[in-house]
Amino acid sequence: METHQSNRKLSNHLSLINSVASGVGIATTVYGNLDVACNNYFNVDLAINPKKFFFVTNSTLLFSFFAFCMSITVPHISNNKMHTLSAHLTSTILTAELLISIIFWPIFRYNPNLVFPKSSIYGPRRISMFANLCMHAFPCVLLFITYIANKATHKPSIAWSALYISYIVTISYIYYYTYGHWRYRIMDKISNYVPLFFLFLGVLFWITHKKLYWIKVKVYSHYQIDKW
């Protein structure tokens, strides 16, 4: 009886943590995708330029928005397919956000011009550090919290990993053949090796995806949390 009450109390705490993290995540991803305008309140304009979704960061932020929305609503729905969809979406996009953070920050510290156009670094549309964190750090942390707090546990799907990588490759090549250069200047520096880079990214993505699942299993095992 005592164990049952303890598990129920823990489950309620996890549900609350998941809801709070998801709510903050929704606000963060919306803010991160708004157009920058340093002369406006909160340094943003209430508009979104569709062209920015050629950036991997902004596309992934959009997916993160949907992952947070599902994470906050699906636990209250008795539909196994929706639970499975939400779990796979969250784990896949968490993997993406983690790799974006790991890859972006060292390059940004070395030379911001390699990952941002000049208009995003200088002038009235420069991206603030807070906005940068909303795009390249906070979503990863918040998704990890919802991933751990959500008791729906499913093994990572290679199909979901392949689907995300295929999407990134597709928008990258569409931009390249439309505008004659890569969306990120650093990719112009390695233009001859872009296919190899995407292959390496796919392998790294799948390894990271599996490792995150391993971490969740270890956490649940250590704290003896019942998973779905």
N, C-alpha and C positions, 0 to 999 in steps of 0.2 A: 504493500500500500504506500509506504513511504517512498519507495523507488519510483512508483507510478506518478506520485505527486511531484517528485523531483524532476522527472522527465518532462512532465507537462509544464512545469515552471520554466525549465530550460527552453522548451519549444516556444513558449510565449515570448521569452526574451529574444530568441532568434528571429521570431516573426516581427517583433518591434524593430530590431536592428535592421532587418531586411527592408522594412517599410521606410524607415528614416533614410537609410543609405540610398534607396531607390528614388525617394523624393528629391533628395539633394542632387542625385545623379541626373535626374530629368532637368532640373534647373541649370546644372552645370553644362550639360550637352547643348541645351538650347542657347545659352549665353556664348558658348564656344563657337557656335556656328553663325551667330549674328555678325553682320558686317561691322567692321571697326570704324568708328568716327570719334576721334579724340575730343572734339568740341562739344559732344553731346553728353547727357547724363550717363554714367556708368561706362563711358567710352565706347558705346555701340549705337548702331542705327537699327531701327526695328525693321530690318529687311535682310534677306539672304540672297546673295548672288549665286545662281545655279552653277556658274563656272567654277566656284570654289570646290565643288564636289569632285573635281578632277584631282584634288589633293587627297591623298590616302587618309590623312588625319581627319578631314571634314567628312568624308564618306563614312569612316569608321565611327565618328561621333554620331552620325545619323543612326547607324546600326545600334550604337550604345543606347541612344534615346529609346529605341524600340525595346531593347533588352531590359532597360529599367522599367519601362511601362508594363511589360509582361511580368517582370519580377514582383511588382507591387500589386498586380491584379490577379494573376493566375493562381496563387495559393488559395484564393477564395472561390475558385472554380473547381468543381468536381468533374474534371475532364482529363483523363490520363494523357491523351494526345497533346493537349495544351501544355501540360506539365513537362512532357518530354521535349516539346518544341522550345519552351522557355529555357529549360536546362541546357540544351545544346546551343541555343543562341547565346546565352550568357557565357558559357565556357569558351565558345569560339571567339566571341568578340573580346572577352577578357584576355585571351591569348594575343589577339591583335593589338590591343591597347598596351599590353606589357611590352611587346616587341617595339611598338612605336616609341614608347618612352625610352627604352634601352638604346635604340638607334638614334633617336632625335637629339637628345641632350648633349652627348659628346660632340656631335657634328655642329650643333648650334653654338656651343661654347667655343669651338675651334674657329668657325666662320659662319655667321648667320646667313650670309648670302648664298650658301650652298643649299639651304632648305627653304628660304623665304625670298620672294621678289623684293626689290629695293623699296617699293611702296609700303611694304609691311614692316620695314625696319626704320625708315625715316619719314618725316612728314605727318600730316594729320590722320593718316590711316595706319600709322605704326601700331604694331601689336604690343600691348603692355605685358609685363611679366605675369600679372594675374590672369589675363586672357590666355597667355601661353600655358600656364599651369592648368587652366580649364580645358585646354585642348590636348596637352601632352603629359599630364600627370594625374590630376584628380579623377578622371574617369576610370583609370586603371585601379586606383586604390578603392574607389567606391564599388566597382564591379567585383573586385576581389572579396569585399565584405559581403555583397549580396550572394556571391557564388558560395561562400562558406556558410552563410546564414540560411540559404535555401536548402531544405532537407531533401529535395529531389536530386538524387545522385544517379547520373548515367555515365557510362564509359564514353570517353571522347570518340567522336565519329570522324574517320578519315574523310568521309564524304563532305562533311561540313567544313573541314579544313581546306579541302580541295576547292570547294565552292567559293570560299572567301578569297583564296589565292587567285583563282580564275577571274574573279571580279576585279581584283587589283591589277592583274596583268591586262585585262581587257580595257579598263579605263585609262591605263598608262599608255597603251598603244594607240587607242583612239585619240588621245591628246597629242601624241607624237606625230601621227599621220595627219592630224588636222592643222596643227600649228608649226610643225617642222622642228620641234625640239621637245625635250622631256619636261614634264611639269616641275621636276626638281633639278636644279642646276648640277647637283652632284652626280646625277645620272648621265648628264652630258659628258662629264669627265670620264665615265666608264662605259660610254656608249657601245663599244665593241663587245662588252662583257655583260650587257643587260640580261640576255637570256640565261646565262650562268648564274647571275645574281638572283633572278627569280626562282631558279631551280634550288639554289642554296636556301633562299627564303622559305620555300615550300617545305624543305626538310626540317629547317629550324623551327618552323611553325608547328609541325606535327610533333616534334620532340617536346617543345614547350607545352603544347596542348596536353600531352600525356603526363608531363611532370606536374602540371597544375592539378590534374585529377588525383595523382598520387599524393600530393600534399593534402587535398581535401579528405581522402580516405584515411590518412594518418591522423589528421585532426579529429575526425569523427571517432576513430578507434581509440585515441588517447583519452578523449573526454567521454567515451562510451555514449555517444549520441546516436539515437535511432535514426536511420536514413530510410528514405522511400525507395 
